[in-house]
Amino acid sequence: MAATSSFTSLKLSTASTTLPWKSRHSLSSSFGVATISLRCQHHRQLRRFVVISMDAKPTILVAEKLGEAGLNVLKEFANVDCSYNLSPEELCTKISICDAIIVRSGTKVNRKVFESSGGRLKVVGRAGVGIDNVDLAAATEHGCLVVNAPTANTVAAAEHGIALLTAMARNIAQADASVKAGKWLRNKYVGVSLVGKTLAVMGFGKVGSEVARRAKGLGMHVIAHDPYAPADRARAIGVELVSFDEAIASADFISLHMPLTPATSKVFNDETFAKMKKGARIVNVARGGVIDEEALVKALDAGIVAQAALDVFTAEPPPKDAKLVQHENVTATPHLGASTMEAQEGVAIEIAEAVVGALKGELAATAVNAPMVPAEVLTELKPFVALAEKLGRLAVQLVAGGSGVKTVKVTYASGRAPGLTLTQGCFVR
């Protein structure tokens, strides 16, 4: 179709802006994106550019089920393609015609997906908190913003953590199955009390802090470990921040709420279990990968860990014959942390609004990677993004390592502004 018949406003993305270019071809468009070929009048060099129509609606792929309220938000702004249970190959094929994608935890948005998008994919929305199924490095390299929905399911996840805590302590699941099997074994399912017991909250973010509040209401003594959490926020709700080893050595109950990262992968392993108080009980509503599941089975068999209540697993769903799932001292649920009607609707609306806002070019309050910038600027920024991450890790290690360091100051300058030097203080408590 002719350019003048469909496009009233065109945006050309190119690093060469000074050469005079002359159009030699008409536009062919699909889903609001066209390709135009231009030839330099002086150098006769052929260039092809992706052209985005400012009038056409963007296309958003919803790859996993999303609440109707969220879909309605999306449909007011974009063309919405709800395609569930896509194979990796199908996803890579479909992504080339999409401006954004929304996933939960079951869809892997890896480097191949970004490469297959041909530069069109601009936003990845994670309907939930964890982003371990999204390759953040690849997203940043391809100029793609990743946003999540970190607040809507906080209370639901915390409530589920407390539900597992109490159910485990009183053997609710096992006793229920026994009664339904026609048995009446009151002496077998004697539980333990929560009042006066020490709960270690491992990861004191939004969910962890909500669990701590509720546990204190049950009369528990709550401690927490999180190298990133400010001590004043913990003190405000009567929680003491302690070291990792101190937390696991003194706790009667341990509740896991840390993200899955290379640093936390299988952080609960043989060595960790050996340091724990004998007979401790573990709740995990975070990510299955933070526990070495084979090591946990051994710890349960040895009585080092008395019980475990797990909502998440390394492989989901886990194998039917998995020793951990079948263990008599394990209470298991199928990743229900965010599964309340209220949370599902809230997450759907939160992620839909975040994705739409990002596509409009608005400031993304829930962005979890580098902001969208032109490709040439991103190339210049890459080494500094990596440097900033390493400096952050160094700052945390200095503070968490007990060196007495409380403030790290970074002095930096830019070749874009010769003579200007800035110092930024980074405070870690």
Phi, psi and omega per residue, in radians:
M1 nan 2.716 -3.105
A2 -1.274 2.621 -3.092
A3 -1.123 -0.654 -3.052
T4 -1.273 -0.302 -3.074
S5 -1.510 -0.322 -3.041
S6 -2.177 -0.395 -2.993
F7 -2.116 2.036 3.097
T8 -1.701 -0.332 3.142
S9 -2.515 2.152 -3.082
L10 -2.105 2.529 3.080
K11 -2.129 2.015 3.137
L12 -1.738 2.265 3.135
S13 -1.831 1.964 -3.136
T14 -2.747 2.605 3.084
A15 -1.432 -0.315 -3.119
S16 -1.717 1.865 -3.073
T17 -2.018 -0.050 -3.046
T18 -1.774 -0.290 -3.102
L19 -1.438 2.504 3.087
P20 -1.364 2.116 -3.111
W21 -1.949 2.522 -3.137
K22 -2.166 2.271 -3.126
S23 -1.210 2.338 3.110
R24 -2.077 -0.081 -3.073
H25 -2.446 2.720 3.038
S26 -1.459 2.958 -3.116
L27 -1.535 2.472 2.943
S28 -2.095 2.243 -2.993
S29 -2.156 2.710 3.058
S30 -2.728 2.195 3.119
F31 0.978 0.681 3.055
G32 1.401 0.086 3.129
V33 -2.134 2.369 -3.140
A34 -2.226 2.831 3.054
T35 -2.060 2.262 3.135
I36 -2.161 2.418 3.101
S37 -1.841 2.233 -3.133
L38 -2.154 2.543 3.115
R39 -2.136 2.315 3.137
C40 -1.200 2.262 -3.106
Q41 -1.148 -0.585 -3.075
H42 -1.515 -0.702 -3.014
H43 -1.878 -0.047 3.117
R44 0.909 0.647 3.140
Q45 -1.670 2.200 -3.110
L46 -1.514 2.242 3.065
R47 -2.223 2.514 3.045
R48 -2.034 2.375 -3.094
F49 -2.205 2.599 2.975
V50 -1.480 2.267 -3.102
V51 -2.051 2.229 -3.113
I52 -1.846 2.241 3.074
S53 -1.375 2.184 3.120
M54 -1.307 -0.268 -3.102
D55 -1.597 -0.537 -3.075
A56 -1.289 2.629 3.085
K57 -1.310 2.474 3.020
P58 -1.256 2.877 3.107
T59 -1.956 2.250 3.131
I60 -2.027 2.148 3.086
L61 -1.594 2.118 3.037
V62 -1.770 1.822 -2.977
A63 -1.571 -0.193 3.066
E64 -2.454 2.772 -3.007
K65 -0.996 2.373 -3.131
L66 -2.307 2.514 -3.123
G67 -1.019 2.608 -3.069
E68 -1.041 -0.626 3.141
A69 -1.078 -0.681 3.097
G70 -1.208 -0.711 3.106
L71 -1.058 -0.658 3.134
N72 -1.122 -0.665 3.077
V73 -1.084 -0.755 -3.131
L74 -1.139 -0.750 -3.045
K75 -1.177 -0.408 3.091
E76 -1.227 -0.344 -3.041
F77 -2.027 -0.512 -2.948
A78 -2.452 2.945 2.914
N79 -1.400 2.208 -3.043
V80 -1.940 2.170 3.110
D81 -1.942 1.857 3.097
C82 -1.620 1.763 3.140
S83 -2.221 1.893 -3.049
Y84 -1.748 2.787 3.055
N85 0.994 0.685 3.097
L86 -1.265 2.451 3.005
S87 -1.278 2.813 3.100
P88 -0.954 -0.655 3.134
E89 -1.187 -0.752 3.128
E90 -1.122 -0.676 3.125
L91 -1.117 -0.763 -3.131
C92 -1.135 -0.555 3.101
T93 -1.266 -0.798 -3.059
K94 -1.262 -0.514 -3.014
I95 -1.155 -0.361 -3.093
S96 -1.201 -0.240 3.129
I97 -1.997 0.362 -3.081
C98 -2.129 2.480 3.096
D99 -1.612 -0.388 3.134
A100 -2.660 2.743 3.082
I101 -2.388 2.467 3.063
I102 -2.067 2.246 -3.120
V103 -2.317 2.910 2.940
R104 -1.845 -2.329 -3.099
S105 -1.702 -0.155 -3.023
G106 -1.562 -0.249 -3.097
T107 -1.813 2.214 3.127
K108 -1.554 2.041 3.072
V109 -1.791 1.507 -3.023
N110 -1.739 -3.054 -3.086
R111 -1.018 -0.675 -3.124
K112 -1.079 -0.605 3.107
V113 -1.112 -0.794 -3.141
F114 -1.139 -0.704 3.114
E115 -1.136 -0.624 -3.124
S116 -1.271 -0.316 -3.099
S117 -1.280 -0.279 3.127
G118 1.142 0.415 3.124
G119 1.539 -0.068 -3.098
R120 -1.380 -0.615 -3.082
L121 -1.140 2.122 -3.082
K122 -1.983 -0.410 -3.084
V123 -2.469 2.329 2.955
V124 -1.981 2.163 3.109
G125 -1.882 2.184 3.105
R126 -1.801 1.947 -3.126
A127 -1.344 1.422 -3.062
G128 2.602 -2.853 -3.055
V129 -1.752 -0.979 -3.032
G130 -1.099 2.421 -3.141
I131 -2.159 0.465 -3.133
D132 -1.253 -0.183 3.081
N133 -1.652 0.106 3.103
V134 -2.066 2.266 3.108
D135 -1.379 1.681 -3.066
L136 -1.150 -0.650 3.140
A137 -1.101 -0.781 3.127
A138 -1.149 -0.672 3.115
A139 -1.060 -0.807 -3.125
T140 -1.127 -0.742 3.130
E141 -1.070 -0.555 -3.120
H142 -1.667 0.223 3.085
G143 1.167 0.534 -3.077
C144 -1.886 2.239 3.137
L145 -1.452 2.387 3.071
V146 -1.976 2.165 3.113
V147 -2.142 2.677 3.092
N148 -2.274 -3.076 3.136
A149 -2.158 1.438 -2.935
P150 -1.475 -0.147 -2.999
T151 -1.930 -0.531 -2.946
A152 -1.153 -0.537 -3.089
N153 -1.849 0.220 -3.091
T154 -1.032 -0.895 -3.096
V155 -1.139 -0.714 3.139
A156 -1.049 -0.779 3.140
A157 -1.143 -0.702 3.121
A158 -1.142 -0.739 3.116
E159 -1.086 -0.678 3.133
H160 -1.186 -0.649 3.076
G161 -1.056 -0.758 3.108
I162 -1.179 -0.670 3.111
A163 -1.065 -0.752 3.103
L164 -1.157 -0.672 3.135
L165 -1.034 -0.873 -3.103
T166 -1.256 -0.674 3.129
A167 -1.106 -0.683 3.120
M168 -1.167 -0.796 -3.087
A169 -1.085 -0.529 -3.092
R170 -1.930 0.218 3.052
N171 0.979 0.664 -3.043
I172 -1.063 -0.863 -3.073
A173 -1.111 -0.767 -3.112
Q174 -1.178 -0.719 3.133
A175 -1.157 -0.671 3.111
D176 -1.076 -0.816 3.130
A177 -1.098 -0.639 -3.132
S178 -1.154 -0.794 3.136
V179 -1.107 -0.718 3.140
K180 -1.180 -0.365 3.070
A181 -1.524 0.122 3.092
G182 1.516 0.258 -3.109
K183 -1.826 2.854 3.137
W184 -2.485 1.341 -2.968
L185 -1.855 1.252 -3.089
R186 -1.092 -0.682 -3.087
N187 -1.275 -0.449 -3.095
K188 -1.274 -0.547 -2.995
Y189 -1.901 0.698 3.023
V190 -1.207 2.262 -3.069
G191 -1.760 -2.856 3.087
V192 -2.201 2.655 -3.135
S193 -1.477 2.691 3.093
L194 -1.649 -0.493 -3.081
V195 -1.052 2.235 3.100
G196 1.442 -0.116 3.131
K197 -1.452 2.722 -3.133
T198 -1.663 2.188 3.069
L199 -1.894 2.190 3.042
A200 -1.753 2.062 3.103
V201 -1.659 1.960 -3.070
M202 -1.713 1.693 -3.013
G203 1.921 1.785 -2.998
F204 -1.890 0.889 3.059
G205 -1.531 -2.575 -3.084
K206 -1.089 -0.889 -3.100
V207 -1.226 -0.793 -3.119
G208 -1.010 -0.734 -3.136
S209 -1.203 -0.592 3.089
E210 -1.202 -0.658 3.057
V211 -1.090 -0.740 -3.140
A212 -1.048 -0.775 3.130
R213 -1.025 -0.794 -3.098
R214 -1.215 -0.655 3.131
A215 -1.144 -0.655 3.094
K216 -1.123 -0.592 3.081
G217 -1.155 -0.365 3.089
L218 -1.561 0.043 3.103
G219 1.537 0.297 3.138
M220 -1.550 2.661 2.984
H221 -1.561 2.136 -3.001
V222 -1.980 2.223 2.967
I223 -2.091 2.897 -3.104
A224 -2.594 2.683 3.006
H225 -2.226 2.211 3.061
D226 -2.904 1.933 -3.087
P227 -1.144 -0.257 -3.103
Y228 -1.760 -0.192 -3.033
A229 -1.415 2.342 3.079
P230 -1.256 2.369 -3.078
A231 -1.101 -0.578 -3.103
D232 -1.177 -0.570 3.103
R233 -1.188 -0.670 3.099
A234 -1.165 -0.770 -3.127
R235 -1.091 -0.541 -3.097
A236 -1.075 -0.445 3.110
I237 -1.992 0.310 3.032
G238 1.331 0.582 -3.132
V239 -2.038 2.375 3.113
E240 -1.724 2.245 3.054
L241 -1.464 2.285 -3.103
V242 -2.319 3.025 3.109
S243 -1.258 2.868 3.132
F244 -1.026 -0.879 -3.093
D245 -1.116 -0.670 3.123
E246 -1.149 -0.678 -3.123
A247 -1.099 -0.864 -3.056
I248 -1.300 -0.414 -3.110
A249 -1.383 -0.433 -3.025
S250 -1.908 -0.089 -3.014
A251 -1.538 2.441 2.966
D252 -1.471 -0.591 3.094
F253 -2.246 2.476 3.119
I254 -2.211 2.188 -3.140
S255 -2.029 2.149 -3.016
L256 -1.676 2.276 -3.121
H257 -2.506 0.414 3.140
M258 -1.574 2.694 3.076
P259 -1.269 2.819 3.064
L260 -1.562 1.968 3.110
T261 -2.342 2.972 3.056
P262 -0.960 -0.554 -3.122
A263 -1.320 -0.481 -3.092
T264 -1.800 -0.081 3.138
S265 -1.056 2.142 -3.134
K266 0.916 0.628 3.121
V267 -1.182 -0.416 3.006
F268 -1.685 1.721 -3.021
N269 -2.315 -2.952 -3.125
D270 -0.938 -0.787 -3.109
E271 -1.122 -0.730 -3.138
T272 -1.143 -0.811 -3.120
F273 -1.072 -0.579 -3.141
A274 -1.157 -0.420 -3.129
K275 -1.552 -0.176 -3.056
M276 -1.366 2.738 3.019
K277 -1.102 2.295 -3.122
K278 -1.066 2.274 -3.140
G279 1.551 0.202 3.110
A280 -1.180 2.791 -3.135
R281 -2.154 2.460 -3.015
I282 -2.094 2.379 3.008
V283 -2.077 2.342 3.101
N284 -2.301 1.916 3.004
V285 -2.077 0.373 -3.102
A286 -1.691 -1.620 3.101
R287 -2.445 2.414 -3.094
G288 -1.067 -0.561 -3.063
G289 -1.166 -0.206 3.130
V290 -1.345 -0.187 3.102
I291 -1.974 2.329 2.949
D292 -1.352 1.824 -2.974
E293 -1.163 -0.601 3.080
E294 -1.141 -0.703 3.115
A295 -1.147 -0.631 3.125
L296 -1.160 -0.690 3.096
V297 -1.050 -0.773 3.126
K298 -1.103 -0.704 3.139
A299 -1.169 -0.626 3.075
L300 -1.168 -0.770 3.137
D301 -1.099 -0.603 -3.104
A302 -1.479 -0.122 -3.129
G303 1.414 0.058 3.077
I304 -1.123 -0.769 2.996
V305 -1.842 2.126 -3.095
A306 -1.306 -0.737 -3.102
Q307 -2.643 2.773 3.030
A308 -2.425 2.447 3.057
A309 -2.131 2.006 -2.941
L310 -2.165 2.243 3.047
D311 -1.823 -0.218 -3.065
V312 -2.344 2.666 -3.084
F313 -2.457 2.790 -3.141
T314 -1.036 -0.802 3.042
A315 -1.955 2.249 -3.141
E316 -2.187 2.170 -0.059
P317 -1.273 2.676 3.107
P318 -1.271 2.781 3.084
P319 -0.997 2.530 -3.093
K320 -1.042 -0.566 -3.099
D321 -1.700 0.291 -3.129
A322 -1.032 2.240 -3.101
K323 -1.034 -0.637 -3.105
L324 -1.146 -0.798 -3.119
V325 -1.141 -0.667 -3.070
Q326 -1.447 -0.117 -3.079
H327 -1.120 2.377 -3.064
E328 -1.152 -0.334 -3.130
N329 -1.784 0.334 3.123
V330 -2.037 2.272 2.985
T331 -1.809 2.179 -3.029
A332 -2.194 2.451 3.012
T333 -2.293 2.669 -3.020
P334 -1.511 1.138 3.079
H335 0.957 1.066 -3.074
L336 -1.772 0.133 -3.026
G337 -0.892 -0.725 -3.108
A338 -1.770 0.172 -2.982
S339 -1.596 1.217 2.878
T340 -2.143 2.717 -3.125
M341 -1.052 -0.691 -3.116
E342 -1.178 -0.745 -3.121
A343 -1.176 -0.713 -3.130
Q344 -1.082 -0.748 3.112
E345 -1.166 -0.731 -3.140
G346 -1.119 -0.749 3.114
V347 -1.110 -0.739 -3.128
A348 -1.050 -0.793 -3.138
I349 -1.193 -0.751 -3.101
E350 -1.081 -0.800 -3.104
I351 -1.282 -0.608 3.107
A352 -1.100 -0.782 3.129
E353 -1.147 -0.634 3.127
A354 -1.157 -0.753 -3.128
V355 -1.183 -0.797 3.128
V356 -1.076 -0.773 3.119
G357 -1.064 -0.722 3.131
A358 -1.129 -0.720 3.119
L359 -1.150 -0.498 3.089
K360 -1.370 -0.157 -3.119
G361 1.552 0.219 3.133
E362 -1.377 2.811 3.111
L363 -1.121 2.213 -3.100
A364 -1.631 1.848 -3.091
A365 -1.204 -0.408 -3.092
T366 -1.912 0.409 3.097
A367 -1.150 2.409 -3.115
V368 -2.020 0.078 3.055
N369 -2.384 -2.936 -3.103
A370 -1.126 2.613 3.123
P371 -1.190 2.787 3.087
M372 -1.219 2.220 3.082
V373 -2.432 2.816 3.087
P374 -0.995 2.647 -3.041
A375 -0.998 -0.697 -3.090
E376 -1.205 -0.579 3.098
V377 -1.265 -0.699 3.132
L378 -1.065 -0.689 3.114
T379 -1.042 -0.707 3.129
E380 -1.219 -0.572 -3.073
L381 -1.427 -0.408 -2.998
K382 -0.817 -0.928 -3.093
P383 -1.106 -0.503 -3.135
F384 -1.349 -0.547 3.045
V385 -1.095 -0.802 3.117
A386 -1.109 -0.703 3.127
L387 -1.111 -0.741 3.137
A388 -1.076 -0.702 3.124
E389 -1.111 -0.751 -3.131
K390 -1.171 -0.659 3.100
L391 -1.131 -0.658 3.094
G392 -1.106 -0.754 3.110
R393 -1.094 -0.709 3.131
L394 -1.098 -0.738 -3.134
A395 -1.070 -0.758 -3.140
V396 -1.131 -0.728 -3.138
Q397 -1.119 -0.660 3.124
L398 -1.099 -0.728 -3.093
V399 -1.358 -0.847 -3.087
A400 -1.192 -0.372 -3.095
G401 -1.380 0.021 3.090
G402 1.333 0.433 -3.122
S403 -1.393 -0.176 -3.107
G404 1.581 -0.062 3.131
V405 -1.249 2.293 3.130
K406 -2.046 -0.422 -3.089
T407 -2.347 2.351 3.057
V408 -2.078 2.146 3.130
K409 -1.859 2.325 -3.138
V410 -2.004 2.159 3.080
T411 -1.816 2.287 -3.065
Y412 -2.510 2.787 -3.140
A413 -2.519 2.976 -3.107
S414 -2.427 2.434 3.063
G415 -1.154 -0.319 3.113
R416 -1.281 -0.365 -3.138
A417 -2.349 1.326 -3.091
P418 -0.986 2.398 3.105
G419 1.545 -0.164 -3.133
L420 -1.705 2.078 3.105
T421 -2.147 2.301 -3.098
L422 -2.110 2.603 3.067
T423 -2.182 2.224 -3.136
Q424 -2.054 2.221 3.098
G425 -1.562 2.274 3.095
C426 -1.939 2.033 -3.073
F427 -1.799 2.212 3.118
V428 -2.204 2.211 3.140
R429 -1.994 nan nan
